[in-house]
Amino acid sequence: MIDRATRDKLIVALDLPTYDEARALVDRLGDTVSFYKIGLELLFADGLALAQELKREGKRVFLDLKFLDIGNTVEHAVAAAAKLGVDFITVHGHDTKTMTAAVRGRGASDLKLLAVTVLTNLDQSDLDEQGIAATPGGLVVGRARMAENAGFDGVIASGQEAAAVRAETGPKFLIVTPGIRLPGAETGDQSRITTPEEALRFGANHLVVGRPINAARDPKAAADTFLAHIAGA
C-alpha cells in the first residue's frame, strides 16, 4: 500500500489542450494520483476552473505559470493566485526584484513559491546562444541560492542539479524536478533527464511527470509504475 506522503511526491502534469481531456484523465487516475500540475496550455482551456475543482476534491494543485514581469505586476498576480487556494506556483528565478515581489504577493497565505531555474529542455548551447557564460548546473545553483535568500520555498530544477542545489540550500527547501523518465525510456524534447530513483537520491522532493503518464495507453498503470519506483527509491 502506497501512503499519501509517497503519492504526493508524484505530480502529474495535465499538459493537455482541453478541459474535457484533462478531466477525463483525472477521473481515470482516480485515487492513484493526489497532486496535479496545470500549465499555460490548459490555463486557457478552463484550467483555473479545473484547479478549483481538484482542490474541492482533496487534490493538491501546482499552477505552473512561470511569472516574469515588473514587480508590481508579479506581486498582484501572485496575490490573485493565492486566493485560489492552490499549493504551488512558479515564478522565473531570474532576479531578486521579481522574487521579492512574489513573496509580498503571497502574503500570509499557504501558497508555496517555486523559482524556475533553467528549463530542462535547455543545454549549454542554449545558454551560449543567450549570452550566458555559466554552465546549466552553475546557473541553477546560483538561482536556487538567490531564490532561498528572497524567501522562496523551493525551485524547479532537473535531477542532474538536485544534489548541488540540496548542498547549497536548507533541508526544508523544496526541489521539484521535471524531466523524469523511467530507465530506458525515450527522452522526447528533454535535455537533462533523470530516473525517479536518481532524482530522489539527489535530493528532489517532488517529481513532475507528464507525457509518460498522460500519453500512456493505460495512464493509471503508468502512474502506478512511477509510484512503485518512487516508493522503492
Secondary structure by P-SEA (a helix, b strand, c coil): cccaaaaaabbbbcccccaaaaaaaaaaacccccbbbbcccccccaaaaaaaaaaaabbbbbbcccccccaaaaaaaaaaaaaacccbbbcccccaaaaaaaaaaaccccbbbbbbcccccccaaaaaaacccccaaaaaaaaaaaaaaaccccccccccaaaaaaaaccccbbbbbccccccccccccccccccaaaaaaacccbbbbcccccccccaaaaaaaaaaaaaac
